[in-house]
Amino acid sequence: MLAEFERLAEARMAPGPHGFFAGGAGDEATLAENVTAWRGWRIRPRVLVDVATRDTGTTVLGQRLPHPVLVAPTAFHRLATPDGEVATARAALAAGSVMCLSTFSTVGAAELAAQVPEVRRWFQLYVFRDRGITAALVDAAVASGYEALVLTVDLPVLGLRERDLRSGFVLEEAAAIPSLAGSGVPRRMTLAELTEVVDPSLTWADLERFAGQSGLPVLAKGVLVPEDAERAVDHGAAGVVVSNHGGRQLDGVLATAEALPAVVDRVGGRADVLVDGGIRRGGDVLKALALGARAVLVGRPVLWGLAVGGEAGARQVLDLLVAEFDNALALAGAPRAADLDRSFVQPARRG
């Protein structure tokens, strides 16, 4: 189970890097609620359904995928394993997943594509104050065969990540981050200093520009309310990722399992809706698809797998989630992931 990977990763990692991966903003209420909110939905299983053959596949951005478990964009994988994002990409390839590479990866977009050319890959984009650097990042992703841009829209400034402040966590090799190469950043940086390169003036017009000019489908990541989801689609987004940045930005916002249904109801017929945050079991994946998501993105569990066993550990995490999802489909009486709809879930009784 994924909790075992999390426990082992904490034991193996230094406190600063572990806290960076594990922590959230403020009191970390949203961080915790992302996990518990999936438990707020109950599965309504069907019996006497022929589930001898099952299909876990889904379709995202018009492309068929063997299952709906994708690798979320997370930064600095070399804090977890020496091969960094190359190990993650190899694990994603072996597991039949999609790798979403972070702007703040420790392996550049072109290098990752050269090292693991067969993996399906998306590029997560932070828009820098220096728009020339941003344009170069997008150009590199396009030239290197990335299939989509995932534009993060919920980081105009860094959330109050008190765990990192307490640990004194700093990036010892910030200048070695490929996206920052040549930008004159110092060798050692705090997270607050690093995210000063991100442009806080990003607007809907920028989303429309990326959607119109990049030549790639664009997903807006960090959407929690249906009004914003609708605006994203109106401005050219091919999809939205319901996300609160893993509870790392504004503490006290909606958990993603709470936010997902309203977003799907508003835009599900016009654009693909994906979700991240708190996915820890195959049953969570089932619930997400029943609520209307096309796929889920998994971040921290993949990092725990990397910290425990490098590429093999990350692949174990992904394989485990897919196997649990397949098992959940059988026990819920849904032979195909495409069969899932709201009739398979209901809110848990409260009080």
Secondary structure, DSSP 8 states (H G I E B T S, - for coil): -HHHHHHHHHHHS-HHHHHHHH--STT-HHHHHHHHGGGGEEE----S---SS-B--EEETTEEESSSEEE---S-GGGT-TTTHHHHHHHHHHHT-EEEE-TT-SS-HHHHHHHSTTSEEEEEE--BSSHHHHHHHHHHHHHTT---EEEE-S-SS----HHHHHHT--BTTGGGSGGGTTS---SSB-HHHHGGGB-TT--HHHHHHHHHHSSS-EEEEEE-SHHHHHHHHHTT-SEEEE--GGGTSSTTS--HHHHHHHHHHHHTTTSEEEEESS--SHHHHHHHHHTT-SEEEE-HHHHHHHHHHHHHHHHHHHHHHHHHHHHHHHHHT-SBGGG--GGGEEE----
